[in-house]
Amino acid sequence: MQKEIHPKEYRQVIFVDNSSGAQFLISSTIKSSEKIKWSDGKEYPAVHVEISSASHPFYTNQEKSLDSAGRVEKFKTRQAKATSKKKA
């Protein structure tokens, strides 16, 4: 194996999902000034993320399908209301 190919700052980091509050302890080289205590009693650097597998619709089976025809009809009705108000 080659020597010294891995980053020197490779350590355990807690990733916190802001959407769901889920926390993941993962090895990473990302820098962080905040620290959080993990369930093992040790403090680790913490990084906040907007979305993770705990809150992403694909992984949680909360996918929403949009009806494109219904969206077009809603737009047309709003447009018709707006043009009628301008004429009045």
C-alpha positions as CSV (number, residue, x, y, z in Angstrom):
1,M,0.0,0.0,0.0
2,Q,1.1,3.5,-0.7
3,K,2.1,5.6,2.3
4,E,0.6,9.0,3.2
5,I,-2.1,9.1,0.6
6,H,-5.0,9.6,3.1
7,P,-5.7,13.1,4.5
8,K,-4.3,13.8,7.9
9,E,-7.5,15.3,9.3
10,Y,-9.7,12.3,8.7
11,R,-11.9,12.0,11.8
12,Q,-15.4,11.2,13.1
13,V,-17.9,14.0,12.4
14,I,-21.6,14.4,13.4
15,F,-23.8,15.5,10.5
16,V,-27.1,17.0,11.8
17,D,-30.1,17.2,9.4
18,N,-31.8,20.6,10.0
19,S,-35.1,19.3,8.5
20,S,-35.6,16.2,10.6
21,G,-33.1,16.6,13.4
22,A,-31.5,13.2,12.6
23,Q,-27.8,12.9,13.4
24,F,-25.2,10.7,11.7
25,L,-21.7,9.9,12.9
26,I,-19.5,9.6,9.8
27,S,-15.8,9.8,9.1
28,S,-15.0,13.0,7.2
29,T,-12.3,15.7,6.6
30,I,-14.8,18.6,6.7
31,K,-13.9,21.4,9.0
32,S,-16.2,22.6,11.8
33,S,-15.9,24.8,14.8
34,E,-19.1,23.5,16.6
35,K,-19.0,20.3,18.7
36,I,-21.8,18.1,19.9
37,K,-21.9,15.3,22.4
38,W,-22.7,11.8,20.8
39,S,-24.5,8.9,22.6
40,D,-21.1,7.4,23.6
41,G,-20.4,10.5,25.7
42,K,-17.6,11.9,23.5
43,E,-17.7,15.2,21.8
44,Y,-17.3,15.3,18.0
45,P,-17.3,18.2,15.4
46,A,-20.7,18.9,14.1
47,V,-21.8,20.0,10.6
48,H,-25.4,21.0,9.8
49,V,-27.0,20.0,6.5
50,E,-30.3,21.0,5.0
51,I,-31.3,17.6,3.8
52,S,-30.2,14.0,4.3
53,S,-31.5,10.5,3.7
54,A,-33.7,11.0,6.9
55,S,-35.7,13.8,5.3
56,H,-35.3,13.5,1.5
57,P,-38.6,12.5,-0.1
58,F,-37.0,9.7,-2.2
59,Y,-35.7,7.9,0.8
60,T,-38.8,8.5,3.0
61,N,-41.3,7.4,0.4
62,Q,-43.0,10.8,0.7
63,E,-42.6,11.7,-3.0
64,K,-45.3,14.0,-4.4
65,S,-46.3,13.7,-8.0
66,L,-47.5,16.9,-9.6
67,D,-50.3,16.9,-12.0
68,S,-49.0,19.1,-14.9
69,A,-52.5,19.4,-16.5
70,G,-54.0,20.7,-13.2
71,R,-51.2,23.2,-12.8
72,V,-51.8,24.5,-16.3
73,E,-55.5,24.9,-15.6
74,K,-54.8,26.8,-12.4
75,F,-52.5,29.1,-14.2
76,K,-55.1,29.8,-16.9
77,T,-57.8,30.6,-14.3
78,R,-55.5,33.0,-12.5
79,Q,-54.6,34.7,-15.7
80,A,-58.2,35.0,-16.7
81,K,-59.0,36.6,-13.3
82,A,-56.1,39.0,-13.7
83,T,-57.1,40.2,-17.2
84,S,-60.8,40.6,-16.1
85,K,-59.7,42.9,-13.2
86,K,-57.6,45.0,-15.6
87,K,-60.6,45.5,-17.9
88,A,-62.9,46.5,-15.0
